[in-house]
Amino acid sequence: MPTPTPLAGYTSYKNLPQLAGLCTIEEAMQPGLLVEECVRRLKRFHYCFKRLHQILTARITAEPIYELKTGFAHHAYLCAEHVTALRTRIAEMREPPLGLEEVPHPSLEAFFDEMLNAPTTEELVNGVYQTAIPHLIAEIERYQHETNPLTDAPSRRLLRFALLELNDMNEFGRKAAEALPQIDSDWLELLESLYAESHGADHGTPRRYSVKPYVYDPIPRRDERFTDPWNQGVNAESFLYNEAYPARAKALMMLYKRLREIDVPEMMARIITQTPGQPWGYYRDMSRQLWDEARHAMMGEVGFVALGVDWTKAKITLNWSYRLNTECTPMEAHGVLYFIEQGLMPRTGKRYEFEVARDSGLPLIATLQDFDWADEVLHSQIGREWYVPHFASLKEALDYGDRAWSKILSNWTTVKEQGLTQHENWWPAVYEMACRAEGVPPDPTVLAFNETYEGKRADLKEVAAGLSG
């Protein structure tokens, strides 16, 4: 059939932007992709983001490098958000049943399986950030160019945000790969072969690292800056809630508590990874909380630097995440997490910490604690959504978490007898460093603090009872 001749000289009223600013009439006249092809590609993007979320989450716990651990937490959360957006969009496009759990191509599955099983940090970073993400960026850019900008405006909008964050992730990964040792290029070539096959026939490129199914590693690991990781020699809660100590010194102790929260992503990654079969909303919300907890740790890092303190002198323990990951079930670990969150909701919890920060006269610390408080309110709501419904009542849910935590009450003596730590009191050195940076003499009473966690746990149950009495 003959092709119609477009109307010549067509303009908008008074030359106002055409088509709500999405594109020009000429651009919208290109046919673009039909719905079926759009859905096929969007499902592929969905699968890629979902696998990236899985890989980054699963590798947080055992990754020793702090900057990568927090980076993985951030990027896993971003991927979870884009999975959510794509699921919503696909559901709008005549697609029930959606088939969102289907694998688009066996070679694409093997491509991501190889990264999940990568035995070293260097290979993981190169696989995810130098291979998978650049390919996903290229595919989305091609989609944006080929789909009709008017008819498929909703897809283009959400993919525009996805590209923005994928490019940020790509830049992070480029810098990380440059900072790490180089790797054998043969494995990267294998990844490229699998990816190429995922767009056509499966030519049987052999797997290397994923020949055997992936086994999650629950053991938290830290880099060499985290000296004495079993140390339980400074009871932060005891100091923070003692009326004898000034707010400015308490602000310093709260920064330790924030940085110590790096253990929460380590245990939450385990909960998410080993709790299959949940609605996608569970993984999205839990990933948001995991990312918030990693952000809290970085807030502590920033606060220490701002106060002139070398945070590595504070002995940031991994004892809590290690024991939850090795001695409790994922549900028990979630119970402990929720029990702690509820303990932070009364006035003796996050509100108190914010008030201390405000009274310290340090505006940055007040900002950090204000946002920490807001996040914890959200986390309590996440627990009510995904943890509490497993029990007959809120009380049962809390009691379960309380009992689970009591299982790992204190190994203070055990780790000392095993020679893992002497529970050094690191507080005086950190406090004196902060005083030197501020140019003030140390308070002898503050300097003398020496209460430990021997026989105790780091929650507010007893503190709240004491203050309310």
C-alpha positions as CSV (number, residue, x, y, z in Angstrom):
1,M,0.0,0.0,0.0
2,P,1.2,3.5,-0.7
3,T,2.6,5.5,2.2
4,P,0.5,8.6,3.2
5,T,2.1,12.0,2.9
6,P,2.3,13.7,6.3
7,L,0.5,17.0,6.6
8,A,3.0,19.7,5.6
9,G,3.7,22.7,7.8
10,Y,1.8,21.5,10.9
11,T,2.6,23.5,14.0
12,S,1.3,23.7,17.5
13,Y,-0.8,26.7,18.7
14,K,1.5,29.7,18.9
15,N,4.5,27.3,18.6
16,L,4.0,26.0,22.1
17,P,5.8,22.8,22.9
18,Q,4.2,19.8,21.2
19,L,2.8,16.7,22.8
20,A,3.3,17.8,26.4
21,G,7.0,18.2,25.8
22,L,7.5,14.5,25.3
23,C,8.8,14.8,21.7
24,T,8.0,16.4,18.4
25,I,5.2,15.3,16.1
26,E,7.8,14.0,13.7
27,E,9.3,11.8,16.4
28,A,5.9,10.5,17.5
29,M,5.1,9.6,13.8
30,Q,7.7,6.8,13.9
31,P,5.9,3.5,14.5
32,G,8.2,2.3,17.2
33,L,7.7,-1.1,19.0
34,L,4.5,-2.9,19.5
35,V,3.3,-3.8,23.0
36,E,4.3,-7.4,22.7
37,E,7.9,-6.5,21.9
38,C,8.0,-3.8,24.6
39,V,6.8,-6.3,27.2
40,R,9.4,-8.8,26.1
41,R,12.2,-6.4,26.6
42,L,10.8,-4.9,29.8
43,K,10.7,-8.5,31.3
44,R,14.3,-8.9,30.3
45,F,15.2,-5.7,32.1
46,H,13.1,-6.8,35.1
47,Y,15.1,-10.1,35.2
48,C,18.4,-8.3,35.0
49,F,17.6,-5.9,37.9
50,K,16.2,-8.8,40.0
51,R,19.4,-10.8,39.5
52,L,21.6,-7.8,40.3
53,H,19.6,-7.3,43.4
54,Q,20.1,-10.9,44.4
55,I,23.8,-11.0,43.7
56,L,24.6,-7.7,45.5
57,T,22.5,-8.6,48.5
58,A,23.9,-12.1,48.8
59,R,27.5,-10.8,48.7
60,I,27.2,-8.1,51.4
61,T,27.9,-10.3,54.4
62,A,31.1,-11.9,53.3
63,E,32.5,-8.9,51.5
64,P,35.3,-7.6,53.8
65,I,35.8,-4.1,52.3
66,Y,33.6,-1.6,54.0
67,E,33.2,0.7,51.0
68,L,32.1,-2.2,48.8
69,K,29.8,-3.6,51.5
70,T,28.0,-0.3,51.8
71,G,28.0,0.2,48.0
72,F,26.4,-3.2,47.4
73,A,23.8,-2.3,50.0
74,H,22.9,0.9,48.1
75,H,22.9,-0.6,44.7
76,A,20.9,-3.6,45.7
77,Y,18.2,-1.2,47.0
78,L,18.2,0.8,43.8
79,C,17.8,-2.5,41.8
80,A,14.9,-3.5,44.1
81,E,13.2,-0.2,43.3
82,H,13.6,-0.6,39.6
83,V,12.2,-4.2,39.8
84,T,9.2,-2.7,41.5
85,A,8.7,-0.1,38.9
86,L,9.0,-2.6,36.0
87,R,6.6,-5.0,37.6
88,T,4.0,-2.2,37.8
89,R,4.6,-1.1,34.3
90,I,4.4,-4.6,32.8
91,A,1.1,-5.2,34.6
92,E,-0.3,-2.2,32.8
93,M,0.4,-3.7,29.4
94,R,-2.3,-6.4,28.8
95,E,-0.1,-9.0,30.5
96,P,-2.0,-11.2,33.0
97,P,-0.6,-13.7,33.8
98,L,2.6,-11.6,34.0
99,G,5.1,-14.4,33.9
100,L,7.6,-12.3,35.8
101,E,9.3,-15.2,37.4
102,E,10.2,-16.8,34.1
103,V,13.9,-16.8,32.9
104,P,14.1,-14.9,29.6
105,H,17.0,-17.1,28.3
106,P,19.1,-19.9,29.8
107,S,22.3,-18.2,28.8
108,L,21.2,-15.0,30.6
109,E,20.6,-17.1,33.7
110,A,24.1,-18.6,33.5
111,F,25.5,-15.1,32.9
112,F,24.2,-13.9,36.3
113,D,24.9,-17.3,38.0
114,E,28.6,-16.9,37.2
115,M,28.7,-13.5,39.0
116,L,26.8,-14.8,42.0
117,N,29.4,-17.6,42.3
118,A,32.4,-15.4,41.6
119,P,35.1,-16.5,44.2
120,T,36.8,-13.1,44.6
121,T,35.8,-9.5,45.2
122,E,37.7,-8.5,42.1
123,E,35.8,-10.9,39.8
124,L,32.5,-9.9,41.4
125,V,33.1,-6.2,40.9
126,N,34.3,-6.7,37.3
127,G,31.4,-9.0,36.5
128,V,28.6,-6.8,37.9
129,Y,30.0,-3.3,37.2
130,Q,32.1,-3.8,34.1
131,T,30.0,-6.3,32.3
132,A,26.4,-6.7,33.4
133,I,25.6,-3.1,34.1
134,P,27.1,-1.6,30.9
135,H,25.2,-4.2,28.9
136,L,22.0,-3.3,30.7
137,I,22.6,0.4,30.1
138,A,23.1,-0.3,26.4
139,E,19.9,-2.4,26.1
140,I,17.8,0.3,27.8
141,E,19.3,3.1,25.7
142,R,18.4,1.1,22.6
143,Y,14.9,0.6,23.9
144,Q,14.5,4.3,24.6
145,H,15.5,5.0,21.0
146,E,13.3,2.4,19.4
147,T,10.1,2.6,21.3
148,N,7.5,5.3,20.4
149,P,8.1,8.3,22.7
150,L,4.4,9.1,22.9
151,T,2.6,5.8,23.0
152,D,5.2,4.3,25.4
153,A,5.8,7.4,27.5
154,P,5.2,5.5,30.8
155,S,8.0,3.0,30.0
156,R,10.4,5.7,28.9
157,R,9.8,7.6,32.0
158,L,10.7,4.8,34.4
159,L,13.6,3.7,32.3
160,R,14.9,7.3,32.3
161,F,15.3,7.1,36.1
162,A,16.8,3.6,35.8
163,L,19.5,4.9,33.4
164,L,20.3,7.8,35.7
165,E,21.0,5.4,38.6
166,L,22.6,2.7,36.4
167,N,25.1,5.2,35.2
168,D,25.9,6.2,38.8
169,M,26.4,2.5,39.6
170,N,28.6,2.1,36.5
171,E,30.8,5.0,37.6
172,F,31.1,3.6,41.1
173,G,32.1,0.2,39.6
174,R,34.6,1.7,37.2
175,K,36.4,3.4,40.1
176,A,36.2,0.3,42.2
177,A,37.6,-1.9,39.5
178,E,40.5,0.5,38.9
179,A,41.4,0.4,42.6
180,L,41.4,-3.4,42.9
181,P,43.9,-5.9,41.4
182,Q,43.3,-6.9,37.8
183,I,41.7,-10.2,37.1
184,D,42.0,-13.0,34.5
185,S,40.3,-11.8,31.4
186,D,39.3,-15.4,30.4
187,W,36.3,-15.3,32.8
188,L,35.2,-11.9,31.5
189,E,35.3,-13.4,28.0
190,L,33.1,-16.3,29.2
191,L,30.6,-13.7,30.5
192,E,30.6,-11.9,27.2
193,S,29.9,-15.2,25.4
194,L,27.0,-16.0,27.6
195,Y,25.6,-12.6,27.2
196,A,25.8,-12.7,23.4
197,E,24.1,-16.1,23.4
198,S,21.3,-14.7,25.6
199,H,20.1,-12.7,22.5
200,G,19.9,-15.8,20.3
201,A,20.5,-19.5,20.2
202,D,22.2,-21.2,23.2
203,H,25.5,-22.5,21.9
204,G,26.4,-24.2,25.1
205,T,29.1,-22.0,26.5
206,P,30.3,-23.9,29.5
207,R,29.9,-22.5,33.0
208,R,32.9,-22.1,35.2
209,Y,32.1,-20.9,38.7
210,S,28.4,-21.8,38.6
211,V,28.7,-25.5,37.7
212,K,27.7,-26.1,41.3
213,P,24.7,-24.3,42.8
214,Y,25.4,-21.1,44.8
215,V,25.8,-21.6,48.6
216,Y,25.3,-18.4,50.7
217,D,28.2,-17.5,53.0
218,P,26.8,-16.3,56.3
219,I,30.1,-15.4,58.0
220,P,30.6,-11.6,58.3
221,R,34.0,-10.4,57.2
222,R,35.7,-7.0,57.6
223,D,38.8,-5.4,56.2
224,E,42.0,-4.8,58.1
225,R,40.8,-1.4,59.5
226,F,38.4,-3.3,61.7
227,T,40.8,-4.4,64.4
228,D,39.6,-6.4,67.4
229,P,36.2,-7.2,65.9
230,W,35.1,-9.4,68.8
231,N,35.6,-6.5,71.3
232,Q,32.7,-5.9,73.7
233,G,34.7,-3.8,76.1
234,V,32.6,-0.5,75.9
235,N,28.9,-0.6,76.7
236,A,27.6,2.3,74.6
237,E,24.1,2.2,75.9
238,S,25.2,2.3,79.5
239,F,27.2,5.5,78.8
240,L,24.5,7.1,76.7
241,Y,21.8,6.8,79.3
242,N,23.8,7.8,82.3
243,E,22.7,11.3,83.4
244,A,26.2,11.9,84.8
245,Y,27.8,12.3,81.3
246,P,27.5,15.5,79.1
247,A,25.7,15.5,75.8
248,R,28.8,16.3,73.8
249,A,30.6,13.2,74.9
250,K,27.4,11.2,74.4
251,A,27.3,12.5,70.8
252,L,30.6,10.8,70.2
253,M,29.4,7.6,71.7
254,M,26.3,7.7,69.4
255,L,28.6,8.0,66.4
256,Y,30.1,4.7,67.5
257,K,26.6,3.2,67.7
258,R,25.9,4.4,64.2
259,L,29.1,3.0,62.7
260,R,28.5,-0.2,64.5
261,E,25.3,-0.6,62.5
262,I,27.3,-2.0,59.7
263,D,26.4,-5.3,61.3
264,V,22.7,-4.9,60.5
265,P,23.2,-5.1,56.7
266,E,25.4,-8.2,57.3
267,M,22.5,-10.0,59.1
268,M,19.7,-8.5,57.0
269,A,21.4,-9.7,53.8
270,R,21.2,-13.2,55.3
271,I,17.5,-12.8,56.2
272,I,16.6,-11.6,52.6
273,T,18.8,-14.2,50.9
274,Q,17.5,-17.2,52.9
275,T,13.8,-16.2,53.0
276,P,12.5,-17.3,49.6
277,G,9.0,-17.3,48.2
278,Q,7.9,-13.9,49.6
279,P,5.9,-11.3,47.7
280,W,8.2,-8.9,45.9
281,G,7.1,-6.1,48.3
282,Y,8.9,-8.0,51.1
283,Y,12.2,-7.9,49.3
284,R,11.8,-4.2,48.3
285,D,11.0,-3.1,51.8
286,M,13.7,-5.2,53.5
287,S,16.2,-3.9,51.0
288,R,15.2,-0.4,51.8
289,Q,15.9,-1.0,55.5
290,L,19.1,-2.8,54.7
291,W,20.3,0.3,52.8
292,D,19.2,2.6,55.5
293,E,21.3,0.7,58.1
294,A,24.3,0.9,55.8
295,R,23.7,4.6,55.5
296,H,23.6,4.9,59.2
297,A,27.0,3.3,59.5
298,M,28.3,5.8,57.0
299,M,26.7,8.6,59.0
300,G,28.8,7.5,61.9
301,E,31.9,7.5,59.7
302,V,31.2,11.0,58.6
303,G,30.5,12.2,62.1
304,F,33.8,10.8,63.4
305,V,35.8,12.5,60.6
306,A,34.0,15.8,61.3
307,L,35.0,15.6,64.9
308,G,38.6,14.9,64.1
309,V,38.5,11.2,65.2
310,D,40.0,8.2,63.5
311,W,37.1,5.8,63.7
312,T,39.4,2.8,63.3
313,K,40.4,3.4,66.9
314,A,36.9,2.4,68.0
315,K,36.6,-1.3,68.0
316,I,33.7,-1.9,65.7
317,T,32.4,-5.4,66.5
318,L,30.9,-8.0,64.2
319,N,29.9,-10.3,67.2
320,W,26.2,-9.5,66.8
321,S,25.8,-10.3,63.1
322,Y,28.1,-13.3,63.3
323,R,26.0,-14.9,66.1
324,L,22.7,-14.1,64.5
325,N,23.8,-15.6,61.2
326,T,25.3,-18.7,62.7
327,E,23.1,-19.5,65.7
328,C,19.7,-18.2,64.8
329,T,17.2,-19.0,62.0
330,P,16.4,-16.2,59.5
331,M,13.0,-15.8,61.3
332,E,14.7,-15.6,64.7
333,A,17.1,-13.0,63.4
334,H,14.2,-11.0,62.0
335,G,12.5,-11.3,65.4
336,V,15.6,-9.8,67.1
337,L,15.7,-7.0,64.6
338,Y,12.1,-6.1,65.2
339,F,12.4,-6.3,69.0
340,I,15.2,-3.8,68.9
341,E,13.3,-1.5,66.6
342,Q,10.3,-1.5,69.0
343,G,12.7,-0.7,71.8
344,L,13.7,2.4,69.9
345,M,10.2,3.8,69.5
346,P,9.5,5.1,73.0
347,R,10.8,8.4,74.3
348,T,13.9,6.5,75.7
349,G,14.8,5.5,72.2
350,K,15.5,7.5,69.1
351,R,13.8,10.7,70.3
352,Y,16.2,10.6,73.3
353,E,19.2,10.2,71.0
354,F,18.1,13.1,68.8
355,E,17.6,15.3,71.9
356,V,21.1,14.4,73.1
357,A,22.5,15.3,69.7
358,R,20.6,18.6,69.7
359,D,21.9,19.5,73.2
360,S,25.5,18.6,72.2
361,G,25.7,21.9,70.3
362,L,27.0,20.0,67.2
363,P,24.5,20.7,64.3
364,L,25.8,17.8,62.1
365,I,25.2,15.3,64.8
366,A,21.7,16.6,65.3
367,T,21.0,16.2,61.6
368,L,22.4,12.6,61.6
369,Q,20.3,11.6,64.6
370,D,17.2,13.3,63.2
371,F,17.3,11.2,60.1
372,D,18.3,8.1,61.9
373,W,15.2,8.5,64.0
374,A,13.0,9.0,61.0
375,D,14.4,5.9,59.4
376,E,13.8,3.8,62.4
377,V,10.1,4.8,62.5
378,L,9.9,3.5,58.9
379,H,11.7,0.3,59.9
380,S,9.2,-0.4,62.7
381,Q,6.4,-0.1,60.1
382,I,8.3,-2.5,57.8
383,G,8.4,-5.0,60.6
384,R,4.7,-4.6,61.3
385,E,4.1,-5.3,57.6
386,W,6.3,-8.3,57.1
387,Y,7.2,-9.8,60.5
388,V,4.3,-9.4,62.9
389,P,1.7,-11.1,60.7
390,H,3.5,-14.4,61.3
391,F,2.2,-14.3,64.9
392,A,-1.1,-14.2,66.6
393,S,-0.4,-10.9,68.3
394,L,2.1,-8.1,68.6
395,K,3.0,-9.4,72.0
396,E,3.8,-12.8,70.7
397,A,5.9,-11.3,67.9
398,L,7.9,-9.3,70.5
399,D,8.3,-12.2,72.9
400,Y,9.6,-14.3,70.1
401,G,12.3,-11.8,69.2
402,D,13.2,-11.3,72.9
403,R,13.7,-15.1,73.4
404,A,15.7,-15.3,70.2
405,W,18.1,-12.6,71.4
406,S,18.4,-14.2,74.7
407,K,19.9,-17.2,72.9
408,I,22.9,-15.1,72.1
409,L,23.0,-13.0,75.3
410,S,26.7,-12.8,75.8
411,N,29.8,-14.6,74.7
412,W,32.1,-12.1,76.4
413,T,34.0,-14.8,78.3
414,T,34.1,-17.3,75.5
415,V,35.7,-15.0,72.9
416,K,38.2,-13.9,75.6
417,E,39.1,-17.4,76.5
418,Q,39.6,-18.3,72.8
419,G,42.1,-15.5,72.5
420,L,39.9,-13.5,70.0
421,T,39.9,-10.4,72.1
422,Q,40.9,-8.9,75.4
423,H,37.9,-6.5,75.4
424,E,40.2,-3.5,75.4
425,N,38.5,-0.3,76.7
426,W,39.1,1.8,73.6
427,W,36.9,4.7,74.8
428,P,39.6,6.8,76.5
429,A,41.7,6.9,73.3
430,V,38.8,7.9,71.1
431,Y,37.5,10.5,73.6
432,E,40.9,12.1,74.0
433,M,41.3,12.3,70.3
434,A,38.0,14.2,70.0
435,C,39.1,16.6,72.8
436,R,42.4,17.3,71.1
437,A,40.6,18.1,67.8
438,E,38.3,20.5,69.7
439,G,41.1,22.0,71.8
440,V,39.5,21.2,75.2
441,P,40.8,19.1,78.1
442,P,39.1,15.7,78.7
443,D,36.6,15.4,81.4
444,P,38.1,13.0,84.0
445,T,34.7,11.4,84.7
446,V,34.0,10.8,81.1
447,L,37.5,9.5,80.5
448,A,37.2,7.0,83.3
449,F,34.1,5.2,81.8
450,N,34.8,1.5,81.7
451,E,31.5,-0.5,81.7
452,T,31.5,-3.5,79.3
453,Y,28.9,-5.8,77.8
454,E,29.8,-8.8,80.0
455,G,26.6,-10.6,80.6
456,K,24.5,-7.9,78.8
457,R,23.1,-7.2,75.4
458,A,23.0,-3.9,73.5
459,D,19.2,-3.1,73.8
460,L,17.1,-0.7,75.7
461,K,14.8,-3.1,77.6
462,E,16.4,-2.6,81.0
463,V,17.3,1.0,80.3
464,A,13.7,1.9,79.5
465,A,12.4,0.0,82.5
466,G,14.9,1.9,84.7
467,L,14.1,5.3,83.4
468,S,10.3,4.8,83.5
469,G,10.6,3.6,87.1
